[in-house]
Amino acid sequence: MVLSAARLHLLGGIRLGAWGQHLLRGSRLGAWGQHLLRGSRPGALGQHLLRGIGSVHTDAEGFQEKEIREKLQAFPGGSIDLVKQESGIAVLTVNNPARMNAFSGSMMVELEERVSQLEEWTEGKGLIIHGAAGTFCSGSDLNAVRAISNPQDGMKMCTFMQNALTRLLRLPLLSVALVEGNALGGGAELTTACDFRLMAPGSVIQFVHKHMGLVPGWGGGARLVRIVGGQNALKMLGGALKIDPEMGLQIGLADGVLAGSGANALLEAEQWLGCYTAGPAPVIRAIKSVVVSGRELPLEVALRTERDVFGTVWGGPANLQALATKAKHK
């Protein structure tokens, strides 16, 4: 990789992490990047994406997951509840209403565990994430934040959540964040780890990090840029803007506005998502995997991966049935 003098000038004075150093040197990528760019076993890569597995940070880069999990478990409270339905759509509930569904340390660990369960759910097609008691999520529980306010522990928590949310977005399930009430800070970041966002009347998505003297750290900043573009992301982060459903639709953050709330909103979200998850699970999961590869991989690698994913459904039951009934021309 060759950087222009102007770009090097812009990067001057910035202390980059390992990934930034890799990009500057151009000599080696992180473990995930190496795996994607090797290109030696595209079949294995296709299967990798079909399973939806892929962490950003690995032990090879000094990420000690066991240590981080133990530290986070010291701050209990709330839960992350998961229900897998026969329809193939799972519902994940951020459940800590006494703290406006803020993430305690143990809830962060539970989120990662629920993602692991969803990675193994081969019958799944969709996922709805919502908050208990009519509000989405207010980010991190400040009690836990104060206890791990030193930079070292903060970076460990950040690393853990980046991994969990990246794996969440890469799941071979079509995912939607059902936003009722407020999605603040880390809650706003959680919405960006879903493929879609549906907003209920009166709901707000707000990146409040600036007010806390912070920037997004769970990957929400990078994902936000890809969803709404750099200009809108700067406005949202720099102004800590409160994004209501109307504004969400205008800037492309929201994919729809629901009519109801509570149980009605959840039912409406299931019906909305069902329009895109109708059909055999292997086909829906393959569609998601093709989109993930196209979104995240260099073109040549994405094309090889698409070919491999295509091979998992070509001649499969759904394909043969469609050929027999000439479904394409109906």
Buried (B, 14 or more C-beta within 10 A) or exposed (E): EEEEEEEEEEEEEEEEEEBEEBBBEEEEBBBBBEBBBEEEEBEEBBBBBBBBBBBBBBEEBEBBBEEBBEBBBEBBBBBBEBEBEEBBBBBBBBBBBEBBBBBBBBBBBBBBBBBEEBBEBEEBBBBBBBBBBBBBBBBBBEEBBEBBEEEEBBBBBBBBBBBBBBBBBBBBBBBBBBBBBBBBBBBBBBBBBBBBBBBBEEBBBBBBBEEEEEEBBBBBBBBBBEBBEEEBBEBBBEEBBBBBBEBBBEBEBBBBBBEBBEEEBBEBBBEBBBEBBEEBBBBBBBBBBBBBBEEBBEEEBBBBBBBBBEBBBEEBEBBEEBEEEEEEEE
